[in-house]
Amino acid sequence: MAAVPGHDFFASGSYMTQQKINAEVHPKFHRMKPLSRLGNKFSLVILSLVLGATALIAMLYEQTQYQNAMQQASSTLENDARLLSDNIYRQLENLRRDIDLISETPPVQGIIRGVQANGVDPVDSSTVDMWLARLGQIFSAVIKKNPEYEQIRFIGIAHRGREIVRVNRHGDGVMLVADDQLQSKEARDYFQATIKLAPNQFYLSDMDLNREFGKITPLHVPTLRIAKPVFDSNGELFCMLVINRTMNSLFARLKQQLPDGVGFYLTNEKGDYLYHPDINKRFGFDTGRRYRLQDDFPSLKSLFHEEQYINEHKLDITSADNTWKVQFLRIAFDPLNEGRYLGLMLTIPHEQIVAFHKSSRVQNILLICALGFVVLLLTVHFSQRITHPLKSLANSARHIASGDYDIQIPDTGSIELEVLADALRHAANDVGQRERALAHLNEELELRVLERTEALRQREKSLLDAQRIASLGGWEWQTEKDRFVWSDQMYRIFGLSPEAFTPSYSALLEYVHADDRAAVMNAVNEHKIGQARFDIEFRLIRSDGAERVVQSEGEFIRNGEGDVVIVRGTALDITERKQAEKRLRLLASVFEHSLEGITITDPHLKILEVNPAFTSITGYSAQEVVGKTPKVLSSGWHDADYYSEMWRSLNDTGHWQGEMIDRRKNGELFTEWLTISTVYDYQGQLINYVGVFYDTTEKKEAEQRIARLAYYDSLTQLANRSLFGDRLEQALRQSRRNNSSVSLMYIDLDRFKTVNDSLGHKAGDLLLKQVAGRLQECVRESDTVARLGGDEFALILENIDQVQASHIAQKLIQRLGRSFSL
């Protein structure tokens, strides 16, 4: 190996010596003409390369930009479809939350108790009519807060499903429907479906046009209804709550979220249009003219087959005049019936994508050409600087080739060419040194080969030992005799006894799962097409009925004629590995798609992983919190005792759950329900904490608003009769416990009806507000001022003697005796 480079070197020297002789005979030919041709060829090659590279870059850039434009358009449609889907899911969840909150308000249970007690609630002595009035106030407040809510109804189960309380949106306000306008809903689909539900279940209707008295309303309002059954204390169905939500505003918001030029279509599970750019095609199934997505786009017909379940589909659709890029997404909105869904489709024409791409294409191509021209000029300039000193180096090389190693090689003025000049200066001295170095290198290579050979032999022995330790089954099949030789591990894998079973090819196939038998046979038969090895996974059914997964690798041994005489291989039971992989994929899917935020930390509370829902709730991305502790979310709201109790529960039980107030990335406080669990390894050592939480901020705020409506007078903001009764009972208990006094004052306004009749109800309401304000000014903050109804007020004064009470009474009379400005 060392002799070959040396031989080539001396052969080159002989060639250069011959060239020296030729140069002496024809000096002009060998000294001028080759250099001239080299420069010209070098320039032509550079020119061709630069022009070719410029054209190729321009062409590749054009193709890449076009493909990127199409891919970006497809990704944009997919992201937009998911955003619209999340918006729809969020609106449906808000609808479920609101009807759930309404069902838990005091008036609903008060009505049930009152009806069961012959008209009077035994808890606070309120009549059913009073509770119905309060429920109507709550309905009105909810509709005012939610512009999309068209109706809220309280429907009784008795009396053929007659509406008991109904509040409608009326223009910019709300209207409590009179008793003679209330309807029976027993025949409606949503009534019949809701009475079949269990507690805490919801019914969601199909989206259709709103009907009144069995007829579609003139304005053609798309409506979605949600209903929840309400049960009494005995578990009997008493009534149901129904909210009608108009969908026009939601459709408009979804459309506004999309870029210009993107087509938006929404259908039901049958393909009927709920939203179409052409308003005349919307809800055609309700107006007598049916328009369906699969009729306008026949290639999407398979998406609506009942036997197929395609959640997401993207494709390009071509018609006579254009081609569209299409994104289809199925939105399953009813947890009680997975067969009900909305079909969301977004489209964008190729013309629009190409038009955007073309707007910048000419400018970019011109820029590439300009850069290519600059590169060409610089290349020509540097080529001239290189070829000139090459002439001097070539002359020196001829002298060295002829054996003149003492020649003085002039400086070239270039670092790269100076390297070549130095190489020529050291060429003569390097020849001997290189030969000795090559000989030494050859010896080292031979020694290294011996060492590697020994290392490979040791590795082979280690591999055999590892197979034995790993209980890897080995087998050999002598095809001509159909004789199998199995290792002990093979019998253990198949659950067989060597004494009771004689392995053969046909007997082995009997234990292979019927669905995998053909694949095993094909793998074995691959030797007919010249394959040397095979690797296959298959299932086997053992004699005890257990199913196992086996990975088998083998090779074909052929005789001199090329026929397979032996098949030799190994088998490994990978059932547990396959099950573990399946569980890991399932856990990863749950982690990524959970609507609840999940945080995983190490024992030192350093965050290791968070899921997308964590980012959605807190605003922090995974990159921002990984490596930090959950203190990044701390709001400072909870004291040290709160956290001490939490850690006590974690240390004692390995589990804690409770309400926590944290802070989002934007500084906003939010309330969450947090569950923390500890994770231990097989040695019982703590390795992780796992926190799961969901945002309850909106629910807490809604509960506070509803509680305010239930216990405070909506006109004067004073305590109502119910809250007054609670506080009076509490004050009396406190008085008996502390042996203190309580003063109760009852105030009735004289001639209030005259004010209402003469000046109107607005003036009466203003008078009541001013009276309430003056009453509050005359008492302490700890005292209770309540409006019992109409022009009746009451005061509860605690820890006060008779003289102080008399003084306050005189003060009230004086303040109320002053004139009121209406």
Secondary structure, DSSP 8 states (H G I E B T S, - for coil): --HHHHHHHHHHHHHHHHHHHHHHHSHHHHHTHHHHHHHHHHHHHHHHHHHHHHHHHHHHHHHHHHHHHHHHHHHHHHHHHHHHHHHHHHHHHHHHHHHHHHHTSHHHHHHHHHHHTTTB-TTT--BHHHHHHHHHHHHHHHHHH-TTEEEEEEEESHHHHBEEEEEEEETTEEEE--GGG--B-TTSHHHHHHTT--TT--EE---EE-EETTEE-TT--EEEEEEEEEE-TTS-EEEEEEEEEE-HHHHHHHHHTS-TT-EEEEE-TT-BEEE-SSGGGTTHHHHT---BHHHH-GGGGGGG-TT---SEEEEEEE-SS-EEEEEEEEE---TT-TT--EEEEEEEEHHHHHHHHHTTHHHHHHHHHHHHHHHHHHHHHHHHHHHHHHHHHHHHHHHHHTT-TT------S-HHHHHHHHHHHTHHHHHHHHHHHHHHHHHHHHHHHHHHHHHHHHHHHHHHHHHHHTT-EEEEEETTTTEEEE-HHHHHHHT--TTT----HHHHHHHB-TTTHHHHHHHHGGGGGT--EEEEEEEEE-TTS-EEEEEEEEEEEE-TTS-EEEEEEEEEE-HHHHHHHHHHHHHHHHHHH-SSEEEEE-TT--EEEE-HHHHHHH---HHHHTTS-GGGGB-S-S-HHHHHHHHHHHHHHSEEEEEEEEE-TTS-EEEEEEEEEEEE-TTS-EEEEEEEEEE-HHHHHHHHHHHHHHHB-TTT-SB-HHHHHHHHHHHHHHHHHHT--EEEEEEE-TTHHHHHHHH-HHHHHHHHHHHHHHHHHTS-TTSEEEEEETTEEEEEEES--HHHHHHHHHHHHHHHHS----
